[in-house]
């Protein structure tokens, strides 16, 4: 948290000084702020592959109205390293000074000097480039975040690496094309839903309450703009859980009218509002096994549950495990080219459609009535052609 606050301060201070504070050579205005600007500059412009010399730092300071000598830059870096050891590593002042006096303790320094590249760089960061790349990729892959918001959020996380690294992360992450929502209110929707479900707000007790919203759908008349369902009539539900599946954000909520739990795409919700009405459906939610519920809902199953055995070709094992998992599921080797899986499945057209995607690479082994039902399903499709 402290690191984030410091970074915000550096950015604000840098923005404030650029073009606003002018000093003449020889004056020492703003020198008390100089270490902050040295660290800000190195955080943004240095990493293990890109170093900055004392003269680079001096040039940056002068651009911002601060005249400095080379030796004073060295002292600033030493003070920054000392403060970091005291604040982050919990050393005393004497211990920090002793560590900095020994060259072999570079591993504990925030800023180090690379003799081969003849420059300084920030060695210790709370996140390395791979951490930030993963976070950026998660943001870009989230279908519920609008493109503009995704770019802004990636800019936020990229503040934790150098600009050179950030540029590479942004370039690599944009290489994959993804379908994203055009609903710019998703993040506000999520915030409102979370507060409505909270038992405390700003430290004060809060009774979880219902929310109301308009729900959107696509129209063939204008495929680029969603329209309101029910001619704009508002939905009122009791929110219980936010879920993520396949890059989409869903709300699991109790529908008072139907008396059951339902899921709603958060990126298709519009104008989410508090109602100040206590939510209902607590007992129904408590009886739900979230894992099996989400597997059933997101797989679009919804028929009679039966225990079946399927036979797949061996290369499909990963895909089958991704679908069924391993808990309470029985896998066995059928022969050198096939394996079987036995699991409880809700038999429906959606389930048959999933099987159909594998063509001749899968076969229903048992029970016989499910085999017959699948054959009827195939005949109905064949009749269309």
C-alpha positions as CSV (number, residue, x, y, z in Angstrom):
1,X,0.0,0.0,0.0
2,X,2.8,2.4,0.8
3,X,4.5,1.7,-2.5
4,X,1.3,2.5,-4.4
5,X,0.9,5.8,-2.4
6,X,4.5,6.8,-3.2
7,X,4.0,6.0,-6.9
8,X,0.9,8.2,-7.0
9,X,2.8,11.0,-5.3
10,X,5.7,10.7,-7.8
11,X,3.3,10.9,-10.8
12,X,1.5,13.9,-9.4
13,X,4.7,15.6,-8.4
14,X,6.2,15.0,-11.9
15,X,3.1,16.4,-13.6
16,X,3.2,19.4,-11.4
17,X,6.8,20.2,-11.9
18,X,6.9,19.8,-15.7
19,X,6.7,23.2,-17.2
20,X,5.4,24.9,-14.0
21,X,8.4,25.4,-11.8
22,X,11.3,27.3,-13.3
23,X,14.6,28.0,-11.6
24,X,17.8,29.6,-12.6
25,X,21.2,27.8,-12.7
26,X,22.9,28.0,-9.3
27,X,19.7,28.1,-7.3
28,X,18.7,25.2,-5.1
29,X,14.9,25.4,-5.1
30,X,13.0,22.2,-4.5
31,X,16.2,20.2,-3.5
32,X,14.3,18.6,-0.6
33,X,12.2,16.9,-3.2
34,X,15.1,15.8,-5.3
35,X,15.4,12.2,-4.0
36,X,11.7,11.6,-4.9
37,X,12.3,12.7,-8.4
38,X,15.4,10.5,-8.7
39,X,13.4,7.5,-7.7
40,X,10.5,8.4,-9.9
41,X,12.7,8.7,-12.9
42,X,14.5,5.4,-12.3
43,X,11.2,3.5,-11.6
44,X,9.8,4.7,-15.0
45,X,13.0,4.4,-17.1
46,X,15.2,1.7,-15.7
47,X,15.3,-2.1,-15.4
48,X,17.9,-4.8,-15.6
49,X,18.2,-4.2,-19.3
50,X,18.0,-0.4,-19.3
51,X,20.2,1.6,-17.0
52,X,20.6,5.3,-16.4
53,X,23.8,7.2,-15.6
54,X,24.1,10.0,-13.1
55,X,24.2,12.5,-16.0
56,X,20.9,11.1,-17.3
57,X,19.4,11.7,-13.9
58,X,20.9,15.2,-13.7
59,X,19.4,16.0,-17.1
60,X,15.9,14.9,-16.0
61,X,16.2,16.9,-12.8
62,X,17.2,20.0,-14.7
63,X,14.3,19.6,-17.1
64,X,12.1,19.8,-14.0
65,X,13.8,22.9,-12.6
66,X,16.2,21.2,-10.2
67,X,19.9,21.8,-10.7
68,X,22.1,18.9,-9.2
69,X,25.7,17.8,-9.1
70,X,26.7,14.2,-9.8
71,X,27.8,13.5,-6.3
72,X,24.5,14.7,-4.9
73,X,22.7,12.2,-7.2
74,X,24.9,9.4,-5.7
75,X,23.9,10.6,-2.2
76,X,20.2,10.7,-3.1
77,X,20.4,7.1,-4.3
78,X,22.1,6.1,-1.1
79,X,19.4,7.8,0.9
80,X,16.7,6.1,-1.1
81,X,18.3,2.7,-0.6
82,X,18.6,3.4,3.1
83,X,15.0,4.5,3.5
84,X,13.9,1.4,1.6
85,X,15.8,-0.9,3.9
86,X,14.4,0.8,7.0
87,X,10.8,0.9,5.8
88,X,10.4,-2.3,3.7
89,X,13.0,-4.6,5.4
90,X,12.6,-3.3,9.0
91,X,16.3,-2.6,9.5
92,X,17.5,0.1,12.0
93,X,19.3,3.1,10.6
94,X,22.7,1.7,11.7
95,X,22.0,-1.7,10.2
96,X,20.9,-0.1,6.9
97,X,24.0,2.1,6.8
98,X,26.2,-1.0,7.5
99,X,24.6,-2.9,4.6
100,X,25.0,-0.1,2.2
101,X,28.7,0.2,3.0
102,X,29.2,-3.4,1.7
103,X,29.2,-3.9,-2.1
104,X,28.2,-7.6,-1.7
105,X,24.8,-6.6,-0.4
106,X,23.5,-5.4,-3.7
107,X,20.6,-8.0,-3.5
108,X,19.1,-6.0,-0.7
109,X,19.3,-2.6,-2.4
110,X,16.4,-1.0,-4.2
111,X,18.6,0.8,-6.7
112,X,21.9,-0.8,-7.8
113,X,24.7,0.2,-10.1
114,X,25.5,-2.0,-13.1
115,X,29.2,-1.7,-13.8
116,X,29.0,-3.4,-17.2
117,X,26.3,-1.0,-18.4
118,X,27.6,2.0,-16.4
119,X,24.3,3.0,-15.0
120,X,21.7,2.7,-12.3
121,X,18.5,0.7,-12.3
122,X,15.7,-0.3,-9.9
123,X,16.4,-3.9,-9.0
124,X,13.7,-4.6,-6.4
125,X,10.1,-4.2,-7.4
126,X,6.9,-5.6,-5.7
127,X,6.1,-7.2,-9.1
128,X,8.3,-8.5,-11.8
129,X,7.6,-8.3,-15.5
130,X,6.0,-11.7,-15.7
131,X,3.6,-10.8,-12.9
132,X,2.4,-7.7,-14.7
133,X,2.2,-9.5,-18.0
134,X,-0.1,-12.0,-16.5
135,X,-2.3,-9.3,-14.9
136,X,-2.4,-7.4,-18.2
137,X,-3.4,-10.6,-20.1
138,X,-6.2,-11.3,-17.6
139,X,-7.5,-7.8,-18.1
140,X,-7.4,-8.1,-21.9
141,X,-9.0,-11.5,-21.9
142,X,-11.9,-10.4,-19.8
143,X,-14.8,-10.0,-22.2
144,X,-16.8,-8.0,-19.6
145,X,-14.3,-5.1,-19.6
146,X,-14.7,-2.6,-22.4
147,X,-11.7,-2.0,-24.6
148,X,-11.1,1.6,-23.3
149,X,-11.3,0.5,-19.7
150,X,-9.0,-2.4,-20.4
151,X,-6.3,-0.1,-21.7
152,X,-6.7,2.2,-18.7
153,X,-6.4,-0.7,-16.2
154,X,-3.4,-2.1,-18.0
155,X,-1.8,1.4,-17.8
156,X,-2.4,1.2,-14.0
157,X,-0.7,-2.2,-13.5
158,X,2.1,-1.2,-15.9
159,X,3.1,1.6,-13.5
160,X,4.8,-1.2,-11.5
161,X,7.4,-1.9,-14.2
162,X,9.6,0.3,-16.3
163,X,8.3,2.0,-19.4
164,X,10.4,-0.3,-21.6
165,X,8.8,-3.3,-20.0
166,X,5.4,-1.8,-20.1
167,X,5.6,-1.1,-23.9
168,X,6.5,-4.8,-24.5
169,X,3.6,-6.0,-22.3
170,X,1.1,-3.8,-24.1
171,X,2.4,-4.9,-27.5
172,X,2.3,-8.6,-26.7
173,X,-1.1,-8.5,-25.0
174,X,-2.8,-6.8,-28.0
175,X,-1.7,-9.5,-30.4
176,X,-4.7,-11.7,-29.6
177,X,-8.1,-10.5,-30.9
178,X,-10.9,-10.9,-28.4
179,X,-14.6,-10.1,-28.4
180,X,-15.2,-7.4,-25.7
181,X,-18.3,-5.7,-24.4
182,X,-19.2,-2.2,-25.5
183,X,-20.9,-1.6,-22.1
184,X,-18.7,1.0,-20.4
185,X,-20.7,0.8,-17.1
186,X,-19.6,-2.8,-16.2
187,X,-17.1,-1.7,-13.5
188,X,-19.7,0.6,-11.9
189,X,-22.2,-2.3,-12.0
190,X,-19.8,-4.5,-10.2
191,X,-19.2,-1.9,-7.5
192,X,-22.9,-1.4,-7.0
193,X,-23.6,-5.1,-6.8
194,X,-20.8,-5.7,-4.3
195,X,-22.0,-2.9,-2.0
196,X,-25.6,-4.2,-2.2
197,X,-24.4,-7.7,-1.1
198,X,-22.1,-6.2,1.7
199,X,-22.9,-6.6,5.4
200,X,-20.8,-3.5,6.1
201,X,-20.3,-0.2,4.2
202,X,-17.7,2.3,5.3
203,X,-17.4,0.4,8.6
204,X,-21.1,0.6,9.4
205,X,-23.6,-2.3,9.5
206,X,-25.5,-2.8,6.2
207,X,-28.4,-5.2,5.5
208,X,-27.8,-6.9,2.1
209,X,-30.4,-5.5,-0.3
210,X,-32.1,-6.1,-3.6
211,X,-31.0,-4.4,-6.8
212,X,-32.9,-3.3,-9.9
213,X,-31.6,-3.0,-13.4
214,X,-32.4,-3.1,-17.1
215,X,-31.2,-6.1,-19.0
216,X,-29.8,-5.9,-22.6
217,X,-29.9,-8.2,-25.6
218,X,-28.7,-8.0,-29.2
219,X,-31.1,-7.2,-32.0
220,X,-30.7,-8.3,-35.6
221,X,-31.8,-4.9,-36.7
222,X,-28.7,-3.3,-35.2
223,X,-26.1,-5.8,-34.2
224,X,-23.7,-3.2,-32.9
225,X,-26.0,-1.9,-30.2
226,X,-27.9,-3.9,-27.6
227,X,-31.5,-3.1,-26.8
228,X,-33.4,-3.4,-23.5
229,X,-35.3,-6.5,-22.8
230,X,-39.0,-6.4,-21.6
231,X,-39.3,-3.0,-23.4
232,X,-37.1,-1.4,-20.8
233,X,-38.9,-2.8,-17.7
234,X,-36.6,-3.1,-14.7
235,X,-35.6,-6.4,-13.2
236,X,-35.5,-6.7,-9.4
237,X,-33.4,-9.5,-7.8
238,X,-31.6,-10.4,-4.6
239,X,-27.8,-10.6,-5.4
240,X,-25.7,-13.3,-3.7
241,X,-22.6,-14.1,-5.7
242,X,-20.4,-12.8,-8.6
243,X,-19.0,-15.5,-10.8
244,X,-16.5,-15.5,-13.6
245,X,-16.7,-18.1,-16.4
246,X,-15.1,-18.1,-19.9
247,X,-14.1,-14.4,-19.6
248,X,-17.5,-13.2,-18.6
249,X,-18.8,-11.9,-15.3
250,X,-22.1,-13.2,-14.0
251,X,-24.4,-12.4,-11.1
252,X,-26.0,-15.2,-9.2
253,X,-29.2,-13.8,-7.8
254,X,-32.6,-14.9,-6.4
255,X,-35.5,-14.1,-8.6
256,X,-38.4,-13.3,-6.3
257,X,-41.1,-13.8,-8.9
258,X,-39.9,-17.2,-10.0
259,X,-38.7,-18.3,-6.6
260,X,-35.4,-19.6,-7.9
261,X,-31.7,-18.7,-8.4
262,X,-30.8,-17.3,-11.8
263,X,-27.6,-16.0,-13.5
264,X,-27.3,-12.6,-15.3
265,X,-24.4,-11.4,-17.4
266,X,-23.1,-8.3,-15.7
267,X,-22.0,-6.7,-19.0
268,X,-25.6,-6.9,-20.1
269,X,-26.9,-5.1,-17.1
270,X,-27.7,-1.4,-17.4
271,X,-28.5,1.3,-14.8
272,X,-28.0,-0.9,-11.7
273,X,-29.6,0.7,-8.7
274,X,-29.9,0.0,-4.9
275,X,-33.5,-0.5,-3.7
276,X,-33.1,-0.4,0.1
277,X,-35.2,-3.5,0.2
278,X,-33.7,-6.5,2.2
279,X,-32.9,-9.3,-0.1
280,X,-34.7,-12.7,-0.1
281,X,-33.6,-16.2,-0.9
282,X,-31.1,-16.8,1.9
283,X,-32.2,-20.4,2.4
284,X,-32.2,-21.2,-1.3
285,X,-28.7,-19.9,-1.7
286,X,-27.4,-21.9,1.4
287,X,-28.7,-25.1,-0.2
288,X,-26.7,-24.6,-3.4
289,X,-23.5,-26.4,-4.2
290,X,-21.8,-23.7,-6.1
291,X,-19.4,-26.0,-7.9
292,X,-22.1,-28.3,-9.3
293,X,-24.5,-25.4,-9.9
294,X,-22.1,-23.4,-12.0
295,X,-20.9,-26.5,-13.9
296,X,-24.5,-27.2,-14.8
297,X,-25.5,-23.6,-15.7
298,X,-22.4,-22.6,-17.6
299,X,-22.3,-25.9,-19.5
300,X,-26.0,-25.2,-20.4
301,X,-27.1,-28.6,-19.1
302,X,-30.5,-28.8,-17.4
303,X,-32.1,-32.2,-17.8
304,X,-32.5,-35.3,-15.8
305,X,-29.3,-36.3,-13.9
306,X,-28.0,-39.7,-14.8
307,X,-24.7,-41.6,-14.3
308,X,-23.3,-42.3,-17.7
309,X,-20.1,-43.8,-19.1
310,X,-18.4,-42.3,-22.2
311,X,-15.6,-43.6,-24.3
312,X,-13.1,-41.1,-25.8
313,X,-9.9,-41.4,-27.8
314,X,-6.9,-40.9,-25.5
315,X,-5.8,-37.5,-27.0
316,X,-9.0,-35.9,-25.7
317,X,-8.2,-36.7,-22.0
318,X,-7.2,-33.0,-21.2
319,X,-10.5,-31.7,-22.7
320,X,-12.6,-34.2,-20.8
321,X,-10.8,-33.4,-17.5
322,X,-11.4,-29.7,-18.1
323,X,-15.1,-30.4,-18.5
324,X,-15.7,-32.9,-15.7
325,X,-12.8,-32.4,-13.3
326,X,-11.5,-35.3,-11.2
327,X,-13.5,-35.2,-8.0
328,X,-16.0,-38.1,-7.8
329,X,-15.3,-38.9,-11.4
330,X,-14.0,-42.3,-12.5
331,X,-11.5,-42.5,-15.4
332,X,-10.1,-45.8,-16.7
333,X,-8.0,-47.0,-19.7
334,X,-10.2,-48.9,-22.2
335,X,-7.4,-49.9,-24.6
336,X,-4.2,-48.4,-26.1
337,X,-6.2,-45.8,-28.0
338,X,-9.2,-45.1,-25.7
339,X,-10.3,-44.3,-22.2
340,X,-13.6,-44.2,-20.4
341,X,-15.1,-41.7,-18.0
342,X,-18.0,-42.3,-15.7
343,X,-19.8,-39.3,-14.2
344,X,-23.2,-37.8,-13.3
345,X,-24.5,-35.7,-16.1
346,X,-27.8,-33.8,-16.6
347,X,-29.0,-35.2,-19.9
348,X,-30.1,-32.4,-22.3
349,X,-29.8,-31.3,-25.9
350,X,-27.0,-29.0,-24.8
351,X,-25.0,-32.0,-23.5
352,X,-25.7,-33.9,-26.7
353,X,-24.5,-30.9,-28.7
354,X,-21.2,-30.9,-26.7
355,X,-20.7,-34.6,-27.5
356,X,-21.5,-34.0,-31.1
357,X,-18.6,-31.6,-31.4
358,X,-16.3,-34.6,-31.0
359,X,-17.8,-36.5,-33.8
360,X,-16.6,-40.1,-34.0
361,X,-14.0,-39.5,-31.3
362,X,-16.5,-40.2,-28.5
363,X,-19.2,-42.9,-27.9
364,X,-21.9,-43.2,-25.2
365,X,-21.3,-46.6,-23.6
366,X,-24.1,-46.7,-21.0
367,X,-26.9,-46.6,-20.0
368,X,-28.8,-47.9,-23.0
369,X,-31.6,-45.4,-22.7
370,X,-29.2,-42.4,-23.1
371,X,-27.7,-44.1,-26.2
372,X,-31.2,-44.3,-27.7
373,X,-32.0,-40.7,-26.7
374,X,-28.8,-39.5,-28.4
375,X,-29.7,-41.5,-31.6
376,X,-33.1,-39.8,-31.7
377,X,-31.3,-36.4,-31.3
378,X,-29.1,-37.2,-34.3
379,X,-32.1,-38.3,-36.4
380,X,-33.9,-35.1,-35.7
381,X,-30.9,-33.1,-36.9
382,X,-30.5,-35.3,-40.0
383,X,-34.1,-34.7,-40.9
384,X,-33.3,-31.0,-41.4
385,X,-30.9,-31.9,-44.2
